[in-house]
Amino acid sequence: MDRNEEVARVRALIEDWTKAVREGDMEGVLARHTADILMFDVPMPLQARGMEEYRKTWELFFRYSPGGPGSFDIEEMRVEVGGDIAYACGIVGVVGNRVRLTLGLRREEGEWRIAHEHHSYPHELPEDA
């Protein structure tokens, strides 16, 4: 497969994942992740390791998110692929806020899997800081 096809596969995986988030589809959110997923999220804990902790972060999100359009929409996304490693970064609209999203992916048994997620919320400092 050429680079453009691999980028398209990664982008489709991310689009499927964000659709699952909007729909509150936990199994769809968890699908296509590595067993050793590492996530840095906006709310605590500082980091979530493995599928059990990762699931808990989404249970919290679903508890407070209305779901549907506007609850987790990609506004812009850059995807890079090299060999068995890929990353994506961009801006996601999350319930009226804009957050940064970075994903690290690796190919396992011929399939792309999300191995790392980093969600961050920009914080504006006071002008006198």
Residue pairs with C-beta under 8 A, 6 or more apart in sequence:
1 9
3 81
6 81
6 86
7 79
7 80
7 81
7 86
9 112
10 79
10 81
10 86
10 88
10 105
10 112
11 77
11 79
11 88
13 32
13 105
13 112
13 114
14 74
14 77
14 79
14 88
14 103
15 74
16 28
16 32
17 28
17 29
17 31
17 32
17 114
18 72
18 73
18 74
18 92
19 25
19 28
20 26
20 27
20 28
20 29
20 31
21 29
21 58
21 61
21 71
21 72
22 67
22 68
22 69
22 71
22 72
22 73
23 67
24 62
24 65
24 67
26 55
26 58
26 59
26 62
29 58
30 51
30 54
30 55
30 58
32 111
32 112
32 113
32 114
33 51
33 54
33 113
33 114
33 115
34 106
34 108
34 113
34 114
34 115
35 50
35 51
36 49
36 50
36 115
37 48
37 49
37 50
37 51
37 54
37 114
37 115
37 116
37 117
38 47
38 48
38 49
38 115
38 116
38 117
39 47
39 48
39 49
39 53
39 54
39 57
39 116
39 117
39 118
39 119
40 46
40 47
40 117
40 118
40 119
40 120
41 48
41 57
41 117
41 119
42 99
42 119
42 120
42 121
43 57
43 60
45 53
48 54
48 56
48 57
65 71
65 72
65 94
65 95
66 95
70 93
70 95
70 96
71 94
71 95
72 92
72 93
72 94
72 95
73 92
73 93
74 90
74 91
74 92
74 93
75 90
75 91
75 92
75 93
75 98
76 90
76 91
77 88
77 89
77 90
78 88
78 89
78 90
79 86
79 87
79 88
80 86
80 87
80 88
83 107
84 106
84 107
85 104
85 105
85 106
85 107
86 104
86 105
86 106
86 107
86 112
87 102
87 103
87 104
87 105
88 101
88 102
88 103
88 105
89 100
89 101
89 102
89 103
90 100
90 101
91 98
91 99
91 100
91 101
92 98
92 99
92 100
92 101
92 119
97 121
98 122
99 119
99 120
99 121
99 122
100 118
100 119
100 120
100 121
100 122
101 117
101 118
101 119
102 116
102 117
102 118
103 114
103 116
103 117
103 118
104 114
104 115
104 116
104 117
105 112
105 113
105 114
105 115
106 112
106 113
106 115
107 113
